């Protein structure tokens, strides 16, 4: 059995459902793939972590389970959920398959514990192929306890600093680039996720580097109007077209129901004009 874990929260669950549909529809053997959602809102460990503080890039951060990206740490729960056996794939809820992921499960990891795409000298955890038996030290309860106690930092985990990692090719985690070689499309820019255009921005922004190392840049950007208050349309028309085709296909095949989509719109998680966009000529 090929096990895929989608880390998510309730705000991003529709993206996760579409991610599952994309994986299964491109698979030669979909019956051999088990897709599970890791929804942090439903996990006692993460609910108990609400309001706890931890270090991230030298700053003290308070965990907010209602933030758009509250699910990031849950990636390290996958080997535990898999019983520390076999392989498991972890992806974000904004990642959509255009190729059969079985190739990743058949990949020779050459003795490494996992594969991930390099990113600015570290590693990107948004797509990972894991050898679960080599990751027994990934215990979610202890990870959260160590973060809250200051024994470790967020970036140590998220950069896979202490792991043996194999390079994953860019086509298996394609950051907002849709070309013929793309196998997993990652709509990584939160501001332009296609299902959120027009909604009020509700994620915690990363701090901008200080001007000359001392002057905060956020207030300058706000004065200039360069920090949008609402989600934007994705700038690539190919990606917008792919996304709306994926939604239409998921609805047609029953992978997602119209009632679920309307409930997500009512909850403020999905753009209000989604159905109008689906009807528009492409």
C-alpha positions as CSV (number, residue, x, y, z in Angstrom):
1,X,0.0,0.0,0.0
2,X,1.3,3.5,-0.9
3,X,0.4,5.9,1.9
4,X,0.0,9.6,1.2
5,X,-0.5,12.0,4.1
6,X,-1.8,15.5,3.3
7,X,-1.0,18.0,6.1
8,X,-3.8,20.5,6.4
9,X,-6.3,22.3,8.6
10,X,-10.0,23.1,8.1
11,X,-9.3,26.3,6.2
12,X,-7.3,24.4,3.6
13,X,-9.3,21.2,3.5
14,X,-10.8,21.8,0.0
15,X,-7.3,22.1,-1.4
16,X,-6.4,18.8,0.3
17,X,-9.5,17.1,-1.2
18,X,-8.5,18.3,-4.6
19,X,-4.9,17.2,-4.0
20,X,-6.2,13.7,-3.2
21,X,-8.3,13.6,-6.3
22,X,-5.4,14.7,-8.4
23,X,-3.2,11.9,-7.0
24,X,-5.8,9.2,-7.6
25,X,-6.8,10.3,-11.1
26,X,-3.2,10.3,-12.3
27,X,-2.3,6.9,-10.7
28,X,-2.0,3.7,-12.7
29,X,-3.0,1.8,-9.5
30,X,-5.2,4.1,-7.5
31,X,-6.6,1.1,-5.5
32,X,-3.1,0.7,-4.0
33,X,-2.9,4.3,-2.7
34,X,-4.2,5.3,0.7
35,X,-4.6,9.1,1.2
36,X,-5.1,10.4,4.7
37,X,-5.6,14.0,5.8
38,X,-3.7,15.2,8.9
39,X,-6.2,17.9,10.0
40,X,-4.5,19.7,13.0
41,X,-7.9,21.2,14.1
42,X,-9.0,17.6,15.0
43,X,-5.7,16.6,16.7
44,X,-5.6,16.9,20.5
45,X,-1.8,17.4,20.4
46,X,-2.2,20.5,18.3
47,X,-5.2,21.8,20.1
48,X,-3.2,21.6,23.3
49,X,-0.3,23.4,21.6
50,X,-2.6,26.4,21.0
51,X,-1.1,29.6,22.5
52,X,2.2,27.9,23.3
53,X,5.3,29.9,22.2
54,X,8.4,28.7,20.4
55,X,11.4,30.1,18.6
56,X,11.5,30.8,14.9
57,X,14.4,32.6,13.3
58,X,15.3,34.2,16.6
59,X,11.8,35.5,17.3
60,X,9.2,34.2,19.8
61,X,6.1,32.9,17.9
62,X,2.8,32.0,19.4
63,X,1.1,29.0,17.8
64,X,-2.3,29.8,16.4
65,X,-4.3,26.8,15.2
66,X,-6.5,29.2,13.2
67,X,-3.7,30.5,11.1
68,X,-3.7,29.4,7.4
69,X,-0.4,27.6,7.9
70,X,-1.1,26.0,11.3
71,X,-0.5,22.5,9.8
72,X,3.2,22.8,8.9
73,X,4.6,20.9,11.9
74,X,2.2,18.0,11.4
75,X,4.4,16.6,8.6
76,X,6.6,15.0,11.3
77,X,3.6,13.0,12.5
78,X,3.4,10.8,9.3
79,X,6.0,8.1,10.2
80,X,4.3,7.7,13.6
81,X,0.9,7.3,11.9
82,X,2.4,4.8,9.5
83,X,3.7,2.7,12.5
84,X,7.2,3.5,11.5
85,X,7.0,1.0,8.7
86,X,7.4,1.2,4.9
87,X,7.3,4.4,3.0
88,X,5.0,7.4,3.3
89,X,4.6,10.5,1.2
90,X,3.8,13.9,2.8
91,X,2.4,16.9,0.9
92,X,0.8,20.2,1.6
93,X,-2.8,20.9,0.7
94,X,-1.9,23.2,-2.2
95,X,-0.1,20.5,-4.2
96,X,-1.6,18.8,-7.2
97,X,-0.4,15.8,-9.1
98,X,0.1,15.7,-12.9
99,X,2.0,12.5,-12.8
100,X,1.8,9.1,-11.1
101,X,3.3,9.3,-7.6
102,X,4.1,5.6,-7.7
103,X,7.4,6.7,-9.2
104,X,8.3,8.3,-5.9
105,X,7.4,5.2,-3.9
106,X,9.7,3.2,-6.2
107,X,12.5,5.6,-5.9
108,X,15.9,4.4,-4.7
109,X,16.6,6.6,-1.6
110,X,20.2,5.3,-1.5
111,X,20.1,4.7,2.2
112,X,18.8,8.2,3.0
113,X,15.9,8.7,5.5
114,X,13.9,10.8,3.1
115,X,13.9,12.8,-0.2
116,X,13.0,16.5,-0.4
117,X,13.6,19.5,-2.7
118,X,16.6,21.7,-1.7
119,X,15.6,25.3,-0.9
120,X,18.1,28.1,-0.2
121,X,20.7,25.8,1.4
122,X,18.2,23.7,3.4
123,X,15.2,21.6,2.5
124,X,11.6,22.1,1.7
125,X,9.2,19.9,3.7
126,X,6.1,20.5,1.5
127,X,6.8,17.3,-0.5
128,X,8.7,14.5,1.2
129,X,9.1,10.8,0.5
130,X,9.9,9.1,3.9
131,X,11.5,5.9,4.9
132,X,9.5,5.6,8.1
133,X,11.7,3.1,9.8
134,X,14.6,5.5,9.7
135,X,12.5,8.3,11.3
136,X,11.6,6.8,14.7
137,X,12.8,9.9,16.4
138,X,9.9,11.8,14.8
139,X,7.5,11.8,17.7
140,X,5.0,14.6,17.5
141,X,4.3,14.9,21.2
142,X,8.0,15.2,22.0
143,X,8.6,17.6,19.1
144,X,6.0,20.0,20.4
145,X,7.2,19.6,24.0
146,X,10.8,20.4,22.9
147,X,9.6,23.4,20.9
148,X,7.6,24.8,23.8
149,X,10.5,24.2,26.2
150,X,13.0,26.0,23.9
151,X,15.1,22.8,23.5
152,X,14.7,23.1,19.7
153,X,13.5,25.6,17.2
154,X,11.0,25.7,14.4
155,X,13.6,26.1,11.7
156,X,15.7,23.2,12.9
157,X,12.7,20.9,12.1
158,X,11.4,22.6,9.1
159,X,14.8,22.8,7.4
160,X,15.4,19.1,8.1
161,X,18.7,20.2,9.7
162,X,19.5,16.9,11.4
163,X,18.4,14.5,8.7
164,X,20.0,12.6,5.9
165,X,18.1,13.9,2.8
166,X,18.2,13.0,-0.8
167,X,17.7,15.8,-3.4
168,X,14.2,15.7,-4.9
169,X,14.0,17.1,-8.4
170,X,12.2,20.4,-9.0
171,X,9.4,18.7,-11.1
172,X,8.3,16.8,-8.0
173,X,7.7,20.1,-6.1
174,X,7.2,22.7,-8.8
175,X,6.8,26.1,-7.1
176,X,4.1,27.9,-9.1
177,X,5.6,26.7,-12.4
178,X,3.4,24.6,-14.7
179,X,5.5,23.2,-17.6
180,X,5.4,19.9,-19.5
181,X,7.9,18.5,-17.0
182,X,5.8,19.3,-13.9
183,X,4.8,16.3,-11.9
184,X,3.6,17.9,-8.7
185,X,2.4,21.5,-9.0
186,X,2.8,23.5,-5.8
187,X,0.8,26.7,-5.6
188,X,3.2,27.8,-2.9
189,X,2.5,31.5,-2.8
190,X,-0.3,31.8,-0.2
191,X,-1.4,35.1,-1.6
192,X,-2.3,33.7,-5.0
193,X,-3.8,30.3,-4.2
194,X,-6.5,30.0,-6.9
195,X,-9.4,29.0,-4.6
196,X,-8.9,32.0,-2.3
197,X,-8.9,35.0,-4.7
198,X,-10.9,37.9,-3.3
199,X,-11.0,36.7,0.3
200,X,-9.5,38.8,3.1
201,X,-5.9,37.7,3.9
202,X,-5.9,35.7,7.0
203,X,-2.4,34.3,7.4
204,X,0.5,35.5,9.5
205,X,3.0,37.2,7.2
206,X,6.7,36.6,7.4
207,X,8.5,39.6,8.6
208,X,10.3,41.6,6.0
209,X,14.1,42.0,6.4
210,X,14.8,45.4,8.1
211,X,16.1,48.2,5.9
212,X,19.8,48.7,6.5
213,X,19.4,46.1,9.2
214,X,17.5,48.4,11.6
215,X,14.5,50.0,10.0
216,X,11.2,48.0,9.9
217,X,9.9,47.8,6.4
218,X,6.3,46.8,7.0
219,X,5.1,50.3,7.7
220,X,6.8,51.6,4.6
221,X,5.1,48.8,2.5
222,X,1.7,49.6,4.0
223,X,2.1,53.3,3.2
224,X,2.9,52.4,-0.4
225,X,0.0,50.0,-0.6
226,X,2.3,47.1,-1.6
227,X,0.9,44.7,1.1
228,X,-2.4,43.4,-0.3
229,X,-5.3,43.0,2.2
230,X,-7.0,40.4,0.0
231,X,-5.9,37.2,-1.9
232,X,-5.0,37.8,-5.5
233,X,-5.6,35.9,-8.7
234,X,-2.8,33.5,-9.6
235,X,-0.6,35.4,-12.2
236,X,-0.2,32.3,-14.4
237,X,-3.3,31.7,-16.6
238,X,-2.2,28.1,-17.2
239,X,-2.3,27.4,-13.5
240,X,-5.7,29.1,-13.1
241,X,-7.1,27.0,-16.0
242,X,-5.6,23.8,-14.5
243,X,-7.1,24.5,-11.1
244,X,-10.6,25.1,-12.4
245,X,-10.4,22.0,-14.6
246,X,-9.4,20.0,-11.6
247,X,-12.4,21.3,-9.6
248,X,-14.8,20.6,-12.4
249,X,-13.4,17.1,-12.7
250,X,-13.6,16.5,-9.0
251,X,-17.3,17.6,-8.9
252,X,-18.1,15.5,-12.0
253,X,-16.6,12.3,-10.5
254,X,-17.9,12.9,-7.0
255,X,-14.5,13.3,-5.3
256,X,-15.9,16.6,-4.0
257,X,-19.6,17.5,-3.7
258,X,-21.3,20.8,-4.5
259,X,-22.6,20.9,-0.9
260,X,-19.1,20.6,0.5
261,X,-17.8,23.4,-1.8
262,X,-20.8,25.7,-0.9
263,X,-20.1,25.0,2.8
264,X,-16.5,26.0,2.4
265,X,-17.5,29.2,0.6
266,X,-20.0,30.0,3.4
267,X,-17.2,29.4,6.0
268,X,-15.0,31.9,4.2
269,X,-12.4,29.4,3.2
270,X,-13.1,29.5,-0.6
271,X,-13.6,32.3,-3.0
272,X,-17.2,33.4,-3.3
273,X,-17.3,33.3,-7.1
274,X,-16.0,29.8,-7.6
275,X,-19.0,28.4,-9.3
276,X,-19.2,31.4,-11.6
277,X,-15.5,30.8,-12.5
278,X,-16.3,27.1,-13.2
279,X,-19.0,28.2,-15.7
280,X,-16.8,30.8,-17.5
281,X,-15.5,29.8,-20.9
282,X,-11.8,28.7,-20.9
